[in-house]
Amino acid sequence: MAKQDYYATLGVERGASADELKKAYRKLAMQYHPDRNPGDAKAEEKFKEINEAYDVLKDDQKRAAYDRFGHAAFENGGMGGAGMGGGFGFEGGLGDIFEQMFGGGRRSSGTQSGADIKAGVEIDLKDAFTGTKVNVRVATRMTCDACNGSGSADKSSTENCGTCGGIGRIRAQQGFFLVERTCPTCGGSGKVVRNPCKVCSGAGTVPREKTLAVQIPAGVEDGTRIRLSGEGEAGSRGAPPGDLYVHVSVRPHPIFQRDGANIFCRVPLLMTQAALGGEIEVPTIDGTAAKVKIPAGTQSGEQFRLRSKGFSVLRSTQRGDMYIQVAVETPQNLTRRQRELMEEFAREENGHKAGSPEHEGFFAKVKDFFEGRS
């Protein structure tokens, strides 16, 4: 009997994306899994077909070969191997290499480890500077207490898997390669449950929520990912748990902007402060204040550097710098007296223009531009 098209097996179009393939596979695998269809030979056969189709289509190289040659790409002599009848089986070192290429990498014997889970936390910039501890609540799967993670209602209901003979691995011929994979029936445990636990339905794990205290180190940046080993979902039937990945987001600060280990602070200056000079006091990220001397004639956009007033460098004793960027503010809503003084200043300025070299230089260029056109 001819094999069904792999795309048709998964119910997707030929141009389906990797995410669409995965979604279709998971839906069908859940529907036809032997644990959900005990004693149903047709469901078991369908489950094998689904796994076979997905194993090929999820791999870019194998998918390309299948799109070009169809099922012949994985039969003896396929993959361009005409004249190489009978196929080749690799074990040991070469077998490991080919398994990593075609089988997704070798796992240790036993059931597959638990899934990794993700969580997100949002902290203030000050907490990112000092470091902090936050509580993270996550939805996960934990070992079933009723069966102690075995998935079985009693010890006698667990027996060797008939598909893999209790080994947990199966081998399949693909073209001229012999590929070893985790057994799809038992998930690599080598055991199947005939009388599943009524609490966890044979999974060995149950959904739960738990709260974990997560230490956020000083100097952490926005987008940092913190890994908590073994705090992910519990593995099925006694397998090791996965990991928890905590993604850190840092809230924007009303005063400071961060760039790596450096901090920038924009400070508005009165026109008189910029012209006459003086001293201003600015806050720093460590909660103290710093004095900055403003020279007379300071221009808008100029920066002043405060050494070692920035962020701590992660896992280091060094600190970045703080940069004060000034913005000269033009006064509004002048009083009559202020306007009189400004007009008097403007008259004085017309007679002495050496104090505004950038202004004079620009309009000198403008004059040359128009004169050059005449």
N, C-alpha and C positions, 0 to 999 in steps of 0.2 A: 504494500500500500504506500502510495507516494506521501511524502511528508507535506504537511500544510505550510504555507508561507509563514515565515517567522513574524512578519508584521501583522498578518491576519491572526496569528495565534495570540498576539498581545492586543489585537483590536486597535492598532494605530496606523496612521498613514506612513508612507515611506519617508517622508520628510520630517517625521516627528523629532522633537528635540530630546536631549538626554533627560530633562525633567519630565517630559511627557511619557517617555519610555518607563522611567522609574515609577511614576504614578500608576500607570496601567499595570505594570508588573505587580506592584504591591497589592493592588485591589484584587487581581486574579489569584495571586498566591494565597491571600487570606481566604478567598472563597473556596479554593480547591485544596487547601492544606489537609494532609491525611489526618491530623489531629482533630480537624473539624468534620471529617468524613470517614470515621472509622469503618473499616470493612468495605468501603466503596472502591472497587478496583478501577472504575472509570475515572473517578476523581483523582486517584493516585496517578494514573497515566496522564491525565490532563495536567496535573501539577508538574510532572517531569517535563512535559512538552513546554510548559510556560518557562521553567527554569532554563531549559536548553535554548529557547528563543532569546531570552533576556541575556544569557551568558554571551551570546554572539553579538547582539545588537548594542550592548552597553560598551563594547570595546571598539574604538574607532577603526583599528586596523582590520579586525575580523568583520566588522560591519561593512567596510569598504569592499572586502573580498566577497562577502555574501551578496552585496548589491551588484557585483560584476558577474560572479559565477554561480550564484544561487547555492543550493545545498551541495553541489559538486565541489565547492571550495573546501569542504571539510570531510569529504570522503577520501578513501585511500587513493593516492595519486593526485589528489586535488592540490590547491594552492600553487598551481604551476608545476606540480611534481609529476608530470607524465613520464612514464618509464620507471617510476619508483614504486612499483606495486608492493603490496603487503604492508606498507607503513613502517614507522620506526618508533620504538618505545625507549624513553630516556628515564633513568633512575639515578639517584644520587645527586652529584653536583649539577650536571646538565639538566636533570629533571627539575631541580629547584629553580633554575634560571627560567626554564620554559613555563613553569607554573606561575612564576611571578609575572611573566609576560602575558599569559593567557588566562590564568586562574585567579588573579587579584592578590597574589602573595600567599605564602604559607602561614598557616596558623598552628599554634600548638594543639595537640590532641585535646579532645573534650569539647563541650558546647561553646558556642560563640559568646564572647564577652558582652557585657551590657552596653547599651547605647550611650554615647556621650550626650550631655544636655547643655543648653546654653541659658544664661541669665544675664540681665543687665542691671547696672546700678548707676545712679546719677549723683555726683558729689559736687560740692562747691570748690572754687579755685583754691581757697585757703586750705581746705582739707587735702587737696592734691599736693599742696606745698608741705604740710606737716605730716601727712599720712593719717589714716584713720581706720577704724574698724566698723564695718557695716553688716547688718543682718540681711541675708538673702533668702527669700522663700521661693522654693521651686517645686513644681509638680514633677514627680518621678515615679519609678517603679522600684519597690523594695521586696526583699525576700519574703515569700509567703510563710507565715508562722505556722499555719495549719499543717503543711507538709514539709516544713523546713527547707523549702526551695527545691524539693525533688520533683514536684508536679504530680506525684502519685498519692492516691488515697491510702495505699498500703504498700509495703515493700514487695509483696508477691506480685503486684500488678506491673512491675517493671521488668522488661525482658530485652534481650538483644534485638537490635533493629534487623529486620529481614532484608532490607535493601543493601546495607553495607556489611552485614554479618557481625555487627558489634564493633567494627573498626572505627566508624565515624567518618571515613573517607571513601570516596568512590573514584574509579578511574574510567575515563571515556576516551575513545579514539576520535581525534579531530584532525582530519587530513592524515599526515604522517607523524603527528605528535600524539603521545599518550599523556593526557592531562589528568591530574588528580585534583579533586575538589572536595569541599565539605559535603557530606551526605545531606541531601535536601529533606529526607524523611525525618531523620533524628536530629538535624541541626548540628551534627558533629559529636554528639554525646555517645553514640553507639547503642543507646537505649531508647525504647519507645514505651509509652505509658498506656496500658490497656484499661486501667481504672483510674482516670484522672481525678485529681483533688477537686472537690466541689467548690472550694473557696476561690482558687486561682484558675480553674478549668484546665489544669495540666501545665500551665505556663511556668509555674514555680515562682512567679512574681505577681505582685498586686499593685495597683495604683495608689500612691500616697503623696502627701505633701510634707516637706520638711524644711526647717529653717537652719541655715548655716551662718556662722560668724566668719566673715571674710576680711582679712587684713589687707588694707590698701597701702602700699609702700609710699613713703615720701618721694616726691618727684614724678609720680605717675602722670602720664600724658593722656589726653583725650583719645579714645579709641584703643587703649591698651587692653589686652586680653590676659586674664589671670587664670591659670589652670590649677584646679584642685583635683589631684589624682585620687581615683577611687570613689569620688562623690557623685558619679553619674548613676544611671539606672543599673539595678542589680542584674547580673547575668542570669540567664535561664538555667534552671536545674543545677545550681551550684557553681556556675561559671563566674569568673571575676567581674566586678562592676566596671562600668565605663568611667569617664571623667566629667567633671563639671567645668565649663568655661564661662568665666564672668567677664563681660564686656563693660568697661568703665567709660562713662560719659562725664565730661566736666562742664558744668553750667557756665555760660558767659558771665563775666564780671563787669559791673558798671564802671569801674575805674581802670582796671588793668587788662592788657591783652598779652597773651603769652606766645612766644615763638621759640620752641625748644626750651632751653634753660634760661633764656632771656625774657625779660618783662618790659613792656612798653606802657608808658603812661602819658596821655595827652593833657597838657596843662594850659588853660587859657591865660594870657597875660593882658593886663591893661596896657593901653597904648603908652601911658606915662611910665609904667614899669619897664617896658621894652626900651623906651627912649632914654630914660634916666638911669636905668639899672637898679639893682637892689638885691634882696635876698627873699626867697620864698621857701615855704615848708611843704613838703609833699609826703604822703603816706607810702609805706613800703609793705610788701607782701607778708613780712614777718610781724606786722602789727606795730612797728615803731615808726617814727617820723624822721625824715632826713632834710637837712637844709641845703638848698641849691643856690649858688651865687649867679645872678643874672647880670652879665656885663651891659654897660650902656650901649645902646644901638643894636640890641639883639633883634634879629629878623624872625618873622613867622616861619616855622618849619625847622628851626635849628634844634639840635639835640644835645643833651648833656648826659654824660655817662656816670652812673654810680656803680662802682666796681663791687662785685660779690653781693649785690642786693637782689639778685634774681632767684631762680628756682635751684633747688638742689639737683645735681645730676644723679639720675637713678643709679643706685648701688655705688655711689662715690661720695667723697667728702667735699668735692668741688661744688661751687655755686656759680650760676650765670650772673649776668649784669642786668641792671635796670637802666632804661633809657627814658629820659624826660624829653618829650617833644613839645615845644611851646608853640602856641598859636596866638598871634597878636590880634586882639579884639578891638574893632572900631567902635567907639562909644555911640550910643543912640540917645535920643530924647535929651539933647543938650539944654541946659538952662540958658537964659539970656546972657549971663556973665560968661559962661563957658564958651558960648558962641562968639562973643566979642573977643575973647582970648584966642580962640582958634583962628579967627579972621586976622587978628594981629600977627599971629604966628605965620599964617600963610603969606602976609605981606613981607615979613622978614625973610621967609623962605625964598621968595622970588628974588630977593637981593643977594641971597647966599645959598646956592644950590649944591655946594660941595658935600652936604650931608646925606644926599640920596643918590649915590653913584649908579645903582641899578636902574633907577627911574630915568636918570639923565642918559645913561647908555642906551636904553631901549628907544627913547624918543629921538636920539641922535641917529640911530639906525633907520627909524621911520622916515626921518627927514631925508637921509641919503637915498632911501627907496623911492620916494616921490620925485626927488630931484633927478634921479637916474632915469626916470620914465619920460621926463620932459625933453 
